[in-house]
Amino acid sequence: MAGNVAGISTLGALTGYAIETVVGQKPTQFTMLHRVSSSDEIAIETETIDASALEDKIERTIAGRGSTGGTFGVTVNVTDETIEEWEKLIKDYEAAKVEGKSLWYEEYYPALRKAFFTKVEPPSIIPKPAREQNGLLTVTMTMTINEYVGPDTAIEPTEADDTSI
């Protein structure tokens, strides 16, 4: 069932965000975030529960809940435009939070029917980027994971002017 596709390239991958219009429901439109150069994976590590008893000479464990690690980083090329985008995202999140609504983050791949979705909290302010000689100015936006939703039907992010977020 693997088919003939050896893998999926990240070329053309898009990143988007949206605020819930209905609490608890995935939004139907996502606004594109530009110049994202990388993002960390979210590994689900299973915690263990000690199920040992006095007669056990070696610890026995059973699977507990999965842990996302709590955060992931999104690396963004710093430009005037990306600063404005992320300032708007942070402002949109702060307004949504008061209403009990979540911020959804999407990683979209043109070659896949599903995208990867996470409900997140952005940093409260854009962090200071590192810098080095002859380097690209980037900043890592550390996203707090409220809920890893996982793969779901992809929604191609659109330019900010094309959505009603």
Accessible surface in RSA format (square Angstrom, percent):
REM  Atomic radii and reference values for relative SASA: ProtOr
REM  Chains: A
REM  Algorithm: Lee & Richards
REM  Probe-radius: 1.40
REM  Slices: 20
REM RES _ NUM      All-atoms   Total-Side   Main-Chain    Non-polar    All polar
REM                ABS   REL    ABS   REL    ABS   REL    ABS   REL    ABS   REL
RES MET A   1   241.05 124.8 161.86 107.1  79.19 188.6 142.63 121.3  98.43 130.4
RES ALA A   2    96.12  88.4  65.03 100.4  31.09  70.7  77.28 108.8  18.85  49.9
RES GLY A   3    65.27  80.5   0.00   N/A  65.27  80.5  38.99 107.0  26.28  58.9
RES ASN A   4   158.97 109.6 122.40 118.3  36.58  88.1  38.02  91.5 120.96 116.9
RES VAL A   5   104.35  68.7  82.68  74.8  21.67  52.2  87.57  76.1  16.79  45.5
RES ALA A   6   118.24 108.7  68.49 105.7  49.75 113.2  79.76 112.3  38.48 101.9
RES GLY A   7    53.26  65.7   0.00   N/A  53.26  65.7  35.54  97.5  17.72  39.7
RES ILE A   8    71.63  40.8  39.45  29.4  32.18  77.6  42.02  30.3  29.62  80.4
RES SER A   9    69.52  58.7  46.89  62.6  22.63  52.1  50.62 107.8  18.90  26.5
RES THR A  10   100.59  71.5  90.64  91.9   9.95  23.7  59.36  79.7  41.23  62.3
RES LEU A  11   154.80  86.2 139.68  99.9  15.12  38.0 142.34 100.0  12.46  33.5
RES GLY A  12    50.28  62.0   0.00   N/A  50.28  62.0  35.07  96.2  15.21  34.1
RES ALA A  13    41.45  38.1  17.95  27.7  23.50  53.5  18.18  25.6  23.27  61.7
RES LEU A  14    43.64  24.3  39.46  28.2   4.18  10.5  42.16  29.6   1.47   4.0
RES THR A  15    12.89   9.2  11.42  11.6   1.47   3.5   0.28   0.4  12.61  19.1
RES GLY A  16     0.00   0.0   0.00   N/A   0.00   0.0   0.00   0.0   0.00   0.0
RES TYR A  17     4.32   2.0   4.32   2.5   0.00   0.0   2.63   2.0   1.69   2.1
RES ALA A  18     0.38   0.4   0.38   0.6   0.00   0.0   0.38   0.5   0.00   0.0
RES ILE A  19    25.09  14.3  20.79  15.5   4.30  10.4  20.79  15.0   4.30  11.7
RES GLU A  20     2.60   1.5   0.74   0.6   1.86   4.4   0.00   0.0   2.60   2.1
RES THR A  21   110.67  78.7  93.06  94.3  17.61  42.0  73.58  98.8  37.09  56.1
RES VAL A  22    78.64  51.7  74.58  67.5   4.07   9.8  78.13  67.9   0.51   1.4
RES VAL A  23    91.16  60.0  73.01  66.1  18.15  43.7  73.01  63.4  18.15  49.2
RES GLY A  24    48.92  60.3   0.00   N/A  48.92  60.3  22.67  62.2  26.26  58.8
RES GLN A  25   108.11  60.5 103.78  75.8   4.33  10.3  32.81  69.8  75.30  57.1
RES LYS A  26    49.34  24.1  30.33  18.6  19.01  45.3  27.02  24.3  22.31  23.8
RES PRO A  27     7.68   5.6   3.84   3.5   3.84  14.0   7.26   6.0   0.42   2.6
RES THR A  28   116.21  82.7 101.30 102.7  14.91  35.5  74.42 100.0  41.79  63.2
RES GLN A  29    80.86  45.2  75.75  55.4   5.10  12.2  27.13  57.7  53.73  40.7
RES PHE A  30     0.29   0.1   0.00   0.0   0.29   0.7   0.00   0.0   0.29   0.8
RES THR A  31     8.67   6.2   8.67   8.8   0.00   0.0   6.84   9.2   1.83   2.8
RES MET A  32    28.20  14.6  26.71  17.7   1.50   3.6  22.22  18.9   5.98   7.9
RES LEU A  33     5.53   3.1   0.52   0.4   5.01  12.6   0.52   0.4   5.01  13.5
RES HIS A  34    58.03  31.7  54.60  37.9   3.43   8.8  50.18  51.7   7.84   9.1
RES ARG A  35   143.22  60.1 130.32  66.4  12.90  30.7  33.58  45.9 109.64  66.4
RES VAL A  36    41.75  27.5  12.08  10.9  29.67  71.5  12.08  10.5  29.67  80.5
RES SER A  37    63.87  54.0  28.01  37.4  35.86  82.6  32.52  69.3  31.35  43.9
RES SER A  38    61.07  51.6  49.47  66.0  11.60  26.7  45.59  97.1  15.49  21.7
RES SER A  39    42.21  35.7  13.36  17.8  28.85  66.5   1.71   3.6  40.50  56.7
RES ASP A  40    86.03  60.3  74.63  74.3  11.40  27.0  19.89  46.8  66.14  66.0
RES GLU A  41   146.29  84.0 119.73  90.6  26.56  63.2  54.32 105.1  91.97  75.1
RES ILE A  42    34.82  19.8  10.72   8.0  24.10  58.1  12.06   8.7  22.77  61.8
RES ALA A  43    44.46  40.9  32.85  50.7  11.60  26.4  39.60  55.8   4.86  12.9
RES ILE A  44    92.50  52.6  63.72  47.5  28.77  69.4  63.72  45.9  28.77  78.1
RES GLU A  45   121.86  70.0 117.34  88.8   4.53  10.8  40.92  79.1  80.94  66.1
RES THR A  46    80.13  57.0  55.62  56.4  24.51  58.4  26.25  35.3  53.89  81.5
RES GLU A  47    74.99  43.1  67.72  51.2   7.27  17.3  34.91  67.5  40.08  32.7
RES THR A  48    94.58  67.3  67.51  68.4  27.07  64.5  39.37  52.9  55.21  83.5
RES ILE A  49    89.74  51.1  86.58  64.5   3.16   7.6  89.74  64.6   0.00   0.0
RES ASP A  50    92.43  64.7  64.73  64.4  27.70  65.5  31.41  73.9  61.01  60.8
RES ALA A  51    48.88  44.9  21.81  33.7  27.06  61.6  31.63  44.5  17.25  45.7
RES SER A  52    48.33  40.8  20.09  26.8  28.24  65.0  19.78  42.1  28.55  40.0
RES ALA A  53    48.88  44.9  33.31  51.4  15.57  35.4  43.79  61.7   5.08  13.5
RES LEU A  54   188.12 104.8 156.23 111.8  31.89  80.2 160.40 112.6  27.72  74.6
RES GLU A  55   141.37  81.2 112.83  85.4  28.55  68.0  68.02 131.6  73.36  59.9
RES ASP A  56    39.84  27.9  16.78  16.7  23.07  54.5   5.25  12.4  34.59  34.5
RES LYS A  57   203.10  99.1 161.85  99.3  41.25  98.2 112.32 101.1  90.78  96.7
RES ILE A  58   143.23  81.5 134.05  99.9   9.18  22.1 139.18 100.2   4.05  11.0
RES GLU A  59   114.78  65.9  88.71  67.1  26.08  62.1  30.12  58.3  84.66  69.1
RES ARG A  60   152.23  63.9 147.69  75.3   4.54  10.8  34.93  47.7 117.30  71.1
RES THR A  61    65.02  46.2  37.64  38.2  27.37  65.2  10.57  14.2  54.45  82.3
RES ILE A  62    99.65  56.7  92.72  69.1   6.93  16.7  99.65  71.8   0.00   0.0
RES ALA A  63    79.20  72.8  50.90  78.5  28.31  64.4  53.63  75.5  25.57  67.7
RES GLY A  64    21.10  26.0   0.00   N/A  21.10  26.0   8.00  21.9  13.11  29.4
RES ARG A  65   183.66  77.1 168.04  85.7  15.63  37.2  69.43  94.9 114.23  69.2
RES GLY A  66    40.92  50.5   0.00   N/A  40.92  50.5  10.03  27.5  30.89  69.2
RES SER A  67    37.50  31.7  31.84  42.5   5.66  13.0  13.46  28.7  24.05  33.7
RES THR A  68    38.09  27.1  26.72  27.1  11.37  27.1  18.60  25.0  19.49  29.5
RES GLY A  69    65.63  80.9   0.00   N/A  65.63  80.9  37.05 101.7  28.58  64.0
RES GLY A  70    31.54  38.9   0.00   N/A  31.54  38.9  28.50  78.2   3.04   6.8
RES THR A  71    70.48  50.1  55.85  56.6  14.63  34.9  29.48  39.6  41.00  62.0
RES PHE A  72     6.98   3.5   2.83   1.8   4.15  10.8   6.98   4.2   0.00   0.0
RES GLY A  73     6.47   8.0   0.00   N/A   6.47   8.0   3.95  10.8   2.52   5.6
RES VAL A  74     0.00   0.0   0.00   0.0   0.00   0.0   0.00   0.0   0.00   0.0
RES THR A  75    30.25  21.5  30.25  30.7   0.00   0.0  14.65  19.7  15.60  23.6
RES VAL A  76     1.64   1.1   1.64   1.5   0.00   0.0   1.64   1.4   0.00   0.0
RES ASN A  77    17.83  12.3  17.83  17.2   0.00   0.0   4.22  10.2  13.61  13.2
RES VAL A  78    33.20  21.8  16.36  14.8  16.85  40.6  16.72  14.5  16.48  44.7
RES THR A  79    52.11  37.1  43.12  43.7   8.99  21.4  50.50  67.8   1.61   2.4
RES ASP A  80   108.92  76.3 101.44 101.0   7.48  17.7  22.25  52.4  86.67  86.4
RES GLU A  81   116.79  67.1 115.20  87.2   1.59   3.8  59.13 114.4  57.66  47.1
RES THR A  82     2.66   1.9   2.19   2.2   0.47   1.1   1.02   1.4   1.64   2.5
RES ILE A  83    61.35  34.9  59.60  44.4   1.75   4.2  61.20  44.1   0.15   0.4
RES GLU A  84   112.27  64.5 106.40  80.5   5.87  14.0  36.72  71.0  75.55  61.7
RES GLU A  85    38.03  21.8  32.12  24.3   5.90  14.1  28.11  54.4   9.92   8.1
RES TRP A  86     3.72   1.5   3.72   1.8   0.00   0.0   3.72   2.0   0.00   0.0
RES GLU A  87    95.52  54.8  88.10  66.7   7.42  17.7  32.64  63.1  62.88  51.3
RES LYS A  88    89.37  43.6  85.01  52.2   4.37  10.4  79.62  71.7   9.75  10.4
RES LEU A  89     0.22   0.1   0.22   0.2   0.00   0.0   0.22   0.2   0.00   0.0
RES ILE A  90    17.26   9.8  17.26  12.9   0.00   0.0  17.26  12.4   0.00   0.0
RES LYS A  91   151.83  74.1 146.14  89.7   5.68  13.5  93.49  84.1  58.34  62.1
RES ASP A  92    27.21  19.1  22.26  22.2   4.95  11.7   7.57  17.8  19.64  19.6
RES TYR A  93    13.88   6.5  13.88   7.9   0.00   0.0  10.20   7.7   3.69   4.5
RES GLU A  94    78.67  45.2  76.63  58.0   2.04   4.9  37.98  73.5  40.69  33.2
RES ALA A  95    61.04  56.1  49.41  76.3  11.63  26.4  58.52  82.4   2.51   6.7
RES ALA A  96     4.57   4.2   0.36   0.6   4.21   9.6   4.08   5.7   0.49   1.3
RES LYS A  97   115.03  56.1 101.41  62.2  13.62  32.4  59.86  53.9  55.17  58.8
RES VAL A  98   132.94  87.5 100.32  90.8  32.61  78.6 107.82  93.7  25.12  68.1
RES GLU A  99   109.42  62.8  82.73  62.6  26.69  63.6  38.30  74.1  71.12  58.1
RES GLY A 100    48.81  60.2   0.00   N/A  48.81  60.2  35.81  98.3  13.00  29.1
RES LYS A 101    53.00  25.9  46.62  28.6   6.38  15.2  14.72  13.2  38.28  40.8
RES SER A 102    28.95  24.5  25.03  33.4   3.92   9.0   4.70  10.0  24.26  34.0
RES LEU A 103     0.62   0.3   0.32   0.2   0.30   0.8   0.32   0.2   0.30   0.8
RES TRP A 104     9.96   4.0   9.96   4.8   0.00   0.0   9.96   5.3   0.00   0.0
RES TYR A 105     3.62   1.7   3.62   2.1   0.00   0.0   3.26   2.4   0.37   0.5
RES GLU A 106     0.00   0.0   0.00   0.0   0.00   0.0   0.00   0.0   0.00   0.0
RES GLU A 107    32.27  18.5  32.27  24.4   0.00   0.0  10.84  21.0  21.43  17.5
RES TYR A 108    28.36  13.2  28.24  16.1   0.11   0.3   5.86   4.4  22.49  27.7
RES TYR A 109    39.05  18.2  39.02  22.2   0.03   0.1  11.81   8.9  27.24  33.6
RES PRO A 110    81.19  59.2  53.83  49.1  27.36  99.5  54.42  44.9  26.78 166.4
RES ALA A 111    72.34  66.5  36.71  56.7  35.63  81.0  48.44  68.2  23.90  63.3
RES LEU A 112    64.30  35.8  53.98  38.6  10.32  25.9  57.37  40.3   6.93  18.6
RES ARG A 113   217.08  91.1 200.51 102.2  16.57  39.4  85.16 116.4 131.92  80.0
RES LYS A 114   114.34  55.8 112.85  69.2   1.49   3.6  61.71  55.5  52.63  56.1
RES ALA A 115     0.02   0.0   0.00   0.0   0.02   0.1   0.02   0.0   0.00   0.0
RES PHE A 116    73.60  36.8  72.25  44.8   1.35   3.5  72.33  43.9   1.28   3.7
RES PHE A 117     0.00   0.0   0.00   0.0   0.00   0.0   0.00   0.0   0.00   0.0
RES THR A 118     5.62   4.0   5.62   5.7   0.00   0.0   0.00   0.0   5.62   8.5
RES LYS A 119    25.01  12.2  25.01  15.3   0.00   0.0   5.10   4.6  19.91  21.2
RES VAL A 120     0.64   0.4   0.06   0.1   0.58   1.4   0.06   0.1   0.58   1.6
RES GLU A 121    53.30  30.6  52.95  40.1   0.34   0.8   3.54   6.8  49.76  40.6
RES PRO A 122    13.20   9.6   0.45   0.4  12.75  46.3   0.64   0.5  12.56  78.1
RES PRO A 123    28.56  20.8  16.82  15.3  11.73  42.6  28.31  23.4   0.25   1.6
RES SER A 124    94.10  79.5  68.88  91.9  25.22  58.1  40.85  87.0  53.25  74.6
RES ILE A 125   132.26  75.3 128.84  96.0   3.42   8.2 131.22  94.5   1.04   2.8
RES ILE A 126    40.02  22.8  24.61  18.3  15.42  37.2  24.61  17.7  15.42  41.8
RES PRO A 127    44.78  32.6  34.35  31.3  10.44  37.9  42.83  35.4   1.96  12.2
RES LYS A 128   166.96  81.5 135.95  83.4  31.01  73.8 121.06 109.0  45.90  48.9
RES PRO A 129    31.08  22.6  27.18  24.8   3.90  14.2  28.87  23.8   2.21  13.7
RES ALA A 130    83.11  76.4  67.95 104.9  15.17  34.5  73.26 103.2   9.85  26.1
RES ARG A 131   210.14  88.2 177.59  90.5  32.55  77.5  56.60  77.4 153.54  93.1
RES GLU A 132   140.33  80.6 114.01  86.3  26.33  62.7  41.70  80.7  98.63  80.5
RES GLN A 133   170.66  95.4 147.81 108.0  22.85  54.4  59.97 127.7 110.69  83.9
RES ASN A 134   165.46 114.1 119.16 115.2  46.30 111.5  39.67  95.5 125.79 121.6
RES GLY A 135    45.44  56.0   0.00   N/A  45.44  56.0  13.99  38.4  31.45  70.4
RES LEU A 136   124.75  69.5  98.30  70.3  26.45  66.5 102.36  71.9  22.39  60.2
RES LEU A 137    76.56  42.6  70.73  50.6   5.83  14.7  72.72  51.1   3.84  10.3
RES THR A 138    36.56  26.0  33.88  34.3   2.67   6.4   8.86  11.9  27.70  41.9
RES VAL A 139     9.25   6.1   6.79   6.1   2.47   5.9   9.25   8.0   0.00   0.0
RES THR A 140    67.57  48.1  59.04  59.9   8.53  20.3  35.37  47.5  32.20  48.7
RES MET A 141     0.64   0.3   0.64   0.4   0.00   0.0   0.05   0.0   0.60   0.8
RES THR A 142    64.22  45.7  60.82  61.7   3.40   8.1  38.73  52.0  25.49  38.5
RES MET A 143     0.39   0.2   0.39   0.3   0.00   0.0   0.39   0.3   0.00   0.0
RES THR A 144    58.81  41.8  58.81  59.6   0.00   0.0  33.00  44.3  25.81  39.0
RES ILE A 145    20.09  11.4   2.64   2.0  17.45  42.1   2.64   1.9  17.45  47.3
RES ASN A 146    80.99  55.9  45.86  44.3  35.13  84.6  21.11  50.8  59.88  57.9
RES GLU A 147    85.16  48.9  79.51  60.2   5.65  13.4  32.03  62.0  53.13  43.4
RES TYR A 148    67.26  31.4  45.24  25.7  22.02  57.3  30.22  22.7  37.04  45.7
RES VAL A 149    50.51  33.2  23.37  21.2  27.14  65.4  25.79  22.4  24.72  67.0
RES GLY A 150     2.09   2.6   0.00   N/A   2.09   2.6   2.09   5.7   0.00   0.0
RES PRO A 151    74.86  54.6  56.97  51.9  17.89  65.0  56.97  47.0  17.89 111.2
RES ASP A 152    51.94  36.4  51.29  51.1   0.65   1.5   5.83  13.7  46.11  46.0
RES THR A 153    87.03  61.9  86.17  87.4   0.86   2.0  56.28  75.6  30.75  46.5
RES ALA A 154    22.74  20.9   5.68   8.8  17.07  38.8   5.68   8.0  17.07  45.2
RES ILE A 155    37.64  21.4  33.57  25.0   4.07   9.8  37.64  27.1   0.00   0.0
RES GLU A 156   100.81  57.9  88.49  66.9  12.32  29.3  19.87  38.4  80.94  66.1
RES PRO A 157     4.68   3.4   0.00   0.0   4.68  17.0   0.00   0.0   4.68  29.1
RES THR A 158    53.40  38.0  49.11  49.8   4.29  10.2  52.62  70.7   0.78   1.2
RES GLU A 159    75.31  43.2  74.37  56.3   0.94   2.2  42.16  81.6  33.15  27.1
RES ALA A 160    52.12  47.9  39.69  61.2  12.43  28.3  40.23  56.7  11.89  31.5
RES ASP A 161   142.53  99.8 107.47 107.0  35.07  82.9  34.72  81.7 107.81 107.5
RES ASP A 162    96.56  67.6  68.63  68.3  27.93  66.0  22.53  53.0  74.03  73.8
RES THR A 163    23.46  16.7   2.07   2.1  21.39  51.0   3.46   4.6  20.00  30.2
RES SER A 164   105.92  89.5  69.90  93.3  36.01  83.0  55.19 117.5  50.73  71.1
RES ILE A 165    71.54  40.7  17.73  13.2  53.81 129.7  42.62  30.7  28.93  78.5
END  Absolute sums over single chains surface
CHAIN  1 A    10931.1       8425.8       2505.2       5948.6       4982.4
END  Absolute sums over all chains
TOTAL         10931.1       8425.8       2505.2       5948.6       4982.4
